[in-house]
Amino acid sequence: MTVSISIVGASGFTGGELLRLLVRHPNVNVHQVTSRQYAQKAVYRAHPTLRGATDLRFVPPDALEPCDVLFLCLPHGESSKDWTRYERMAPRVIDLSADFRLTDEKQYETYYGQPHPRPDLLQRFEYGLVEIGRERLVRATHVAVGGCNATASILGLYPLFEAGVAQLTRTVVEVKVGSSEGGAMSTEGSHHPIRSGVVRSYKPTSHRHTAEIEQALGMHGAVQVHLSITSVELVRGALATAHVFLNEPISEKDVWQLYRNCYMHEPFIRIVKERQGPYRYPEPKLLAGTNICDIGFERDPQSNRLVVISAIDNMMKGAAGQAVQALNTMMGWPETAGLDSIGLHPS
């Protein structure tokens, strides 16, 4: 079975990463990719790694035609603004912005500083993280891909909150991110430069992804997560270090069993805890170009604190790779289709 897909806003970082995956996907025919600035130009003009990989050219947004699945890679706020038009273009829509990730319009207003333009749509979208919503995504026609910081944090914490062993209001998460996060959803055609250099604070408090994390982990009651984001000298990658306070003393062996029970059949989750060598804990540099999330942990013997470390490629598992995995799940294809890349080392 082959489906036709189109990508709106395909000249940005996320659109380019999605296109890189889909031009080699065995079940996909890329029908159109849109861009205002690059209209009529070859896609490699915006994404030089695609030179020779495809003969596609960008089309202007007004030339968008119907397809089977439509991906929206637009700046936050744009998908909902023109939703009526996009909905007519395809029976299935996967949105990579933050427009439809939250189910509570009040939370959206709190974290995004304005009322949601289309609150009537929030209940129609399923959250795109397959590992925590596979059954819902099988039946989904509208998917909102999770934010990268939220994805790393949720996957690291989910087994503990699902099992009810974490205190609901005391979790602290610090996420270190690469420079591509700033440009992943940049306005089409105005890519943010890849920066390197001095570590700089990005968002110490009130980060928008906090609401996503709390929403995903609230299966046993209202959750409060204290999230901080810091950018570091890295291009791709997100590394979440979470300090979780447990309800009762449990051994590290029991923690290992919780994670194993939750993730043992997940193709893109690896539990990393080595006793020797330089890579005893998750390292985002090893995941560049993959859809994998590595998770490690260590029990604090002096308290009821558990430190959980999770790493992803923010452009893949935190964006385009997650979107393709959701597509595979929606269509009944193998979840790994088009996503079998192995990480690079050294990188």
matplotlib code that plots the C-alpha trace (Angstrom):
import matplotlib.pyplot as plt

x = [0.0, 1.4, -0.1, 0.5, 1.8, 2.5, 4.4, 3.4, 6.3, 8.9, 11.9, 12.5, 14.7, 11.8, 10.3, 13.7, 14.2, 10.7, 11.4, 14.7, 12.8, 9.8, 11.6, 13.1, 10.0, 8.8, 5.1, 5.1, 4.9, 5.8, 3.4, 4.1, 6.3, 5.4, 7.5, 7.0, 10.6, 11.8, 8.8, 9.7, 13.2, 14.7, 14.4, 18.2, 18.4, 17.1, 18.3, 21.6, 21.8, 18.9, 20.9, 20.5, 18.0, 14.9, 13.9, 11.1, 10.6, 8.9, 5.5, 3.9, 1.3, -1.5, -0.8, -1.4, -3.5, -5.4, -3.4, -3.8, -1.8, -0.8, 2.1, 2.1, 5.6, 4.6, 5.5, 3.3, -0.1, -0.2, -1.8, -4.9, -5.1, -5.7, -7.1, -10.3, -8.2, -5.8, -8.5, -10.0, -6.7, -6.4, -8.4, -5.3, -3.3, -0.1, 0.8, 4.4, 3.7, 2.4, -1.1, -3.0, -0.8, -2.8, -6.4, -7.1, -7.6, -6.9, -3.5, -2.8, -3.6, -1.5, 1.6, 1.2, -0.1, -3.2, -6.5, -6.5, -7.8, -9.7, -10.4, -13.1, -10.3, -8.3, -10.2, -9.9, -6.1, -4.2, -0.8, 1.8, 4.1, 3.4, 4.9, 2.3, -0.7, -0.4, -4.0, -5.4, -3.0, -4.1, -7.6, -6.4, -6.9, -5.4, -2.1, -0.2, 3.5, 5.0, 7.6, 11.2, 11.9, 8.5, 9.3, 12.6, 11.1, 7.9, 9.7, 12.1, 9.4, 6.4, 7.1, 7.4, 4.2, 2.3, 3.3, 2.3, 5.7, 6.6, 5.4, 3.1, 4.4, 8.2, 9.8, 12.5, 13.7, 16.6, 16.9, 20.0, 19.4, 21.3, 21.1, 18.8, 15.9, 15.7, 15.4, 13.4, 10.1, 11.6, 9.5, 9.8, 12.9, 14.5, 16.5, 18.2, 21.9, 23.5, 25.3, 28.1, 30.1, 29.3, 26.5, 23.6, 20.4, 17.4, 14.3, 14.8, 11.1, 7.6, 8.7, 5.7, 6.6, 5.8, 2.1, 2.7, 4.7, 2.1, -0.7, 1.0, 2.0, -1.3, -2.9, -3.1, -3.9, -2.7, 1.1, 3.4, 6.8, 9.4, 11.1, 14.2, 15.8, 19.5, 21.1, 24.6, 27.3, 25.5, 23.6, 21.3, 20.1, 18.2, 19.3, 16.8, 18.0, 15.0, 15.1, 12.1, 11.1, 9.6, 6.6, 8.4, 11.8, 12.3, 15.5, 17.3, 16.5, 12.8, 13.2, 14.9, 11.9, 9.5, 11.2, 11.6, 7.9, 6.9, 9.4, 10.6, 8.7, 9.4, 11.6, 12.9, 13.6, 16.8, 17.7, 21.3, 23.1, 26.7, 29.1, 32.2, 33.4, 32.7, 29.1, 27.5, 24.5, 22.5, 24.4, 22.5, 25.5, 25.2, 21.6, 22.1, 19.9, 18.0, 14.5, 15.8, 15.4, 18.0, 17.1, 19.3, 18.8, 20.5, 19.0, 20.3, 21.2, 21.0, 17.4, 14.2, 15.5, 15.8, 17.8, 16.5, 18.5, 16.9, 18.4, 17.0, 17.8, 15.5, 15.0, 14.1, 12.4, 11.5, 10.0, 10.2, 11.0, 8.1, 5.8, 6.8, 6.4, 2.9, 2.2, 3.3, 1.1, -2.0, -1.6, -0.9, 2.6, 5.6, 6.6, 10.2, 9.4, 11.7, 13.2, 15.9, 18.9, 21.8, 23.5, 26.9, 30.0, 32.1, 29.9]
y = [0.0, 3.4, 6.7, 10.2, 12.7, 16.4, 18.7, 22.3, 24.4, 22.0, 24.4, 24.7, 22.4, 20.0, 19.9, 19.0, 16.3, 14.9, 15.0, 13.2, 10.3, 10.2, 10.2, 6.8, 5.4, 2.2, 3.0, 6.7, 8.8, 12.4, 14.4, 18.1, 20.2, 23.8, 26.9, 30.6, 31.6, 28.6, 28.1, 26.4, 25.7, 22.2, 21.0, 20.7, 24.5, 24.5, 21.0, 20.3, 16.7, 15.9, 16.7, 13.7, 11.9, 13.4, 15.6, 17.3, 21.0, 23.3, 24.6, 27.8, 27.2, 28.3, 25.4, 22.7, 19.8, 17.0, 14.0, 11.1, 12.4, 16.1, 17.0, 20.6, 21.9, 25.5, 28.0, 27.7, 29.3, 28.9, 25.5, 26.5, 29.8, 28.2, 24.9, 24.9, 24.9, 22.2, 19.9, 19.8, 18.7, 15.3, 12.8, 12.5, 15.4, 15.3, 18.6, 19.2, 22.5, 23.1, 24.1, 20.9, 19.2, 20.3, 19.2, 22.0, 25.4, 27.1, 25.5, 26.6, 30.2, 30.0, 28.7, 30.4, 33.8, 34.0, 32.1, 29.2, 30.3, 26.9, 25.3, 23.2, 21.2, 20.2, 17.0, 15.8, 15.4, 12.5, 13.1, 11.7, 9.8, 6.2, 4.7, 6.2, 6.2, 3.4, 2.2, 5.7, 6.4, 3.3, 4.9, 8.5, 10.7, 13.9, 13.8, 16.4, 15.6, 16.2, 18.8, 17.6, 18.6, 17.1, 13.9, 13.3, 14.0, 12.0, 8.9, 9.0, 9.5, 7.6, 4.2, 5.7, 7.7, 4.9, 2.6, 5.3, 5.3, 8.9, 11.8, 13.9, 17.4, 17.1, 16.2, 18.5, 18.2, 20.0, 19.6, 20.5, 21.1, 21.7, 24.8, 23.2, 23.5, 27.2, 26.8, 23.6, 25.5, 28.7, 30.9, 29.3, 30.4, 32.2, 29.4, 30.2, 29.8, 26.8, 28.3, 27.1, 28.6, 29.6, 27.7, 30.1, 29.9, 29.2, 29.0, 28.6, 28.5, 28.3, 26.5, 25.7, 22.0, 21.8, 21.5, 18.6, 16.7, 17.2, 16.3, 13.0, 12.0, 12.8, 9.4, 9.1, 12.7, 16.3, 16.4, 19.3, 19.2, 21.9, 22.2, 24.2, 24.3, 25.2, 25.3, 23.9, 23.5, 20.9, 21.0, 18.0, 16.5, 16.8, 15.4, 15.4, 14.9, 14.4, 14.3, 12.1, 11.7, 8.3, 7.5, 4.7, 3.1, 0.8, -0.9, -0.1, -3.6, -2.9, 0.3, -1.6, -4.0, -1.1, 0.2, -3.3, -4.1, -0.8, -0.7, -4.2, -4.4, -0.9, -0.7, 2.8, 2.6, 1.4, 1.2, 2.2, 1.5, 0.3, -0.3, 0.6, 2.8, 6.4, 5.8, 4.5, 6.8, 8.2, 10.5, 12.4, 12.6, 8.8, 9.2, 11.7, 10.8, 8.1, 7.7, 6.2, 7.3, 6.1, 6.0, 5.5, 6.0, 5.9, 5.5, 7.9, 5.7, 8.6, 9.6, 8.6, 10.4, 8.7, 10.5, 9.6, 10.5, 10.4, 11.4, 11.8, 13.5, 16.5, 16.6, 12.9, 11.4, 14.9, 15.9, 14.3, 10.7, 10.8, 12.0, 9.1, 6.6, 8.0, 7.7, 4.1, 3.4, 5.1, 3.2, -0.2, -0.4, -1.6, 1.2, 1.0, 1.6, 4.4, 4.8, 2.1, 4.5, 3.6, 6.5, 7.9, 7.6, 9.6, 12.6]
z = [0.0, -1.0, 0.1, -1.2, 1.3, 1.2, 3.5, 4.2, 5.2, 4.0, 3.8, 7.5, 9.6, 10.6, 7.1, 5.7, 8.2, 7.5, 3.8, 4.3, 5.9, 3.6, 0.2, 1.2, 3.0, 1.3, 1.5, 0.7, -2.4, -1.7, -3.8, -2.9, -0.6, -0.2, 0.4, -0.4, -0.6, -2.5, -4.8, -8.1, -6.8, -6.2, -2.7, -2.3, -2.5, 1.1, 2.1, 0.4, 1.8, -0.6, -3.7, -6.0, -3.6, -5.2, -8.1, -6.1, -6.3, -3.9, -4.8, -3.5, -0.6, -2.9, -5.2, -2.6, -3.9, -2.1, -0.8, 1.5, 4.5, 5.0, 7.3, 8.7, 9.6, 10.3, 13.0, 16.1, 15.6, 11.8, 11.5, 13.5, 11.7, 8.3, 9.5, 7.4, 4.2, 5.4, 6.6, 3.1, 1.6, 3.3, 5.5, 7.8, 9.1, 11.2, 12.8, 14.0, 15.7, 19.3, 18.1, 19.1, 21.7, 24.7, 25.4, 27.8, 26.2, 29.6, 29.8, 26.2, 27.2, 30.3, 28.5, 25.1, 26.3, 24.2, 23.8, 21.4, 18.0, 17.5, 20.9, 19.2, 17.5, 20.6, 21.4, 17.8, 17.9, 19.5, 21.0, 18.6, 21.1, 20.1, 23.2, 25.5, 23.1, 20.6, 20.8, 20.3, 17.4, 15.5, 15.2, 14.8, 11.8, 13.4, 15.3, 17.1, 17.4, 20.8, 21.6, 21.8, 25.4, 26.4, 24.5, 26.2, 29.6, 29.2, 27.9, 30.8, 33.5, 32.1, 33.7, 37.2, 37.0, 35.3, 38.2, 40.8, 42.5, 41.9, 44.1, 41.9, 42.7, 43.3, 40.0, 38.7, 35.1, 33.5, 29.7, 27.8, 24.1, 20.9, 18.8, 16.2, 18.6, 18.1, 14.3, 14.1, 13.7, 12.3, 10.0, 6.6, 4.7, 7.6, 9.2, 12.5, 12.2, 13.9, 16.8, 19.0, 21.8, 25.3, 27.2, 27.5, 29.5, 27.3, 29.5, 33.3, 34.2, 32.7, 29.5, 27.2, 27.2, 30.9, 30.1, 27.7, 30.3, 33.1, 30.7, 29.7, 33.2, 34.9, 34.7, 38.6, 39.4, 38.7, 38.2, 38.8, 37.0, 37.5, 34.1, 33.0, 29.6, 28.9, 25.4, 25.1, 22.5, 20.5, 17.2, 17.5, 20.7, 23.9, 27.3, 30.1, 33.7, 36.0, 39.8, 40.9, 44.5, 45.2, 47.4, 49.1, 49.1, 46.2, 45.0, 41.8, 40.7, 41.1, 39.1, 36.4, 36.3, 36.0, 32.9, 31.5, 31.9, 30.3, 27.4, 26.7, 23.3, 22.2, 19.1, 19.8, 23.5, 25.0, 28.7, 29.2, 32.4, 32.0, 34.8, 32.8, 29.9, 28.9, 27.8, 31.0, 30.7, 27.7, 25.4, 22.7, 20.4, 19.8, 18.7, 15.8, 12.9, 14.8, 16.3, 19.5, 23.0, 25.5, 29.2, 32.2, 35.9, 39.3, 42.7, 45.4, 48.3, 50.8, 50.0, 48.1, 45.0, 41.7, 38.9, 35.4, 32.3, 28.8, 25.5, 22.0, 18.7, 19.0, 15.2, 15.0, 18.0, 19.1, 15.7, 12.3, 13.4, 15.9, 13.1, 10.8, 13.6, 14.2, 10.5, 10.5, 13.4, 11.9, 8.6, 10.2, 8.8, 10.8, 13.2, 12.1, 8.4, 7.2, 10.6, 10.8, 11.0, 13.3, 15.2, 14.2, 16.3, 16.6, 15.8]

ax = plt.figure().add_subplot(projection="3d")
ax.plot(x, y, z, "-o")
ax.set_aspect("equal")
plt.show()
